[in-house]
Amino acid sequence: MESIPSVIEFVQYVNDILSFYKEELVNESNNYISVKARSKGCTKLEALQMAADQAVKAYEESAAVLEHSPEALEAFRQFARGYTHYHIACKRYKFPELWGSSQC
């Protein structure tokens, strides 16, 4: 149960990071990265990097809490890989357009 807050953070950041590309394509500015950039007075790229850093931190915190249970740790790692892969492979997020693939 201790890992749940950091797993939730990881999921939220990954979604915000990987949704950003499709949102930028349609000039959507009411998303986490754009709002963070405006509120921090930085570029969207800098805000994107901040979110990526937070996602890595949340992943590492989750893994650290779960390291006492190899099965739980492996389940989290598999979940994280699958969750990230889904976003990258799914047409909704527009990444397949970048490399001419259409899955999901």
N, C-alpha and C positions, 0 to 999 in steps of 0.2 A: 504494500500500500504506500510505502514511503516514496516509491518511484513515480507514482501517478502524476503529481504536479509537474515534474520535469518531462515526463512523456507527453503530457498535454501541451506543454510549451513547445516541445520539439515538433509535434504535429501542427500546431498553429503556425510556427515560423516556416516550416517547410511548405505549407499551403500558401502562405503569404509570398514567399520567395518564388515559388514555381508558378503561381498565378499571375505574377507581375508582368511577365512577357505578354500574355494574352490581353491583359488590361491595358498595357502600353500601346498595343496594336490598334486599339479603338479609342485611344486618348482618354481612358478612364482615369480620373484623378482622385477619386474617393476610395482609395485602397490603402492598406497599411504602409506600404513603402512610400507612396506619394505624400501621405499625411505626415509620416515621420520626417521626411525630407523638409517639408514646410515648417513643421514645429521645431526642428533642430537647426534650421537655416543652413542646410547642406544640400548637396546634389542628391538626386535619386540613386545614383550609383553608390554614393557613400552610405545612404540609408539602406540600400540593398546589402552592402558589405556588413553593416551593423547587424542586420537581421540574420545574415549567414553566420556571423560570429556567435550570435545568441543561439542559433539552432545547433551549432557545434557544441556549445557549452551545455545546452539542455540534453543533448545526446550523451555527452560525457558524464554528466551528473546522473542520468538514468542508468547508464552502464555501471557506474561506481556503486550505486545503491544495490544493483542486482548481481554484483560480482560474487556474492556469497552463495548464489544459486545458479550453477552453470546452465541448468535447463531454462530458467527464467531469463537469464542473460541472452542465451541463444535465441529464445523466442522473441525477445525485444529486437535483437539484431536483424532477425529475419523479417519482422514486422517493418522495421525502419527501411530496409532494402526494398521490400515490396511496396510500401507506401510511396517512397521516392520514385521507384520505377513506374508505378501507376501514373503519376503526374507527368513524367517524362514521355511515356509511351502513348498516353491517351490524346486523341484528336482535340478534345475540349481545351487542352492547355497549349495547343498550337506548336509544340516542339517537333512533332513528326514532320511538319512542313519544312523545318530547317534542314532535315536530312532526307526528305522525300519518302517518308514511311507513313503508313496510316494503319494504326492499330487501335484497339480499344473500342 
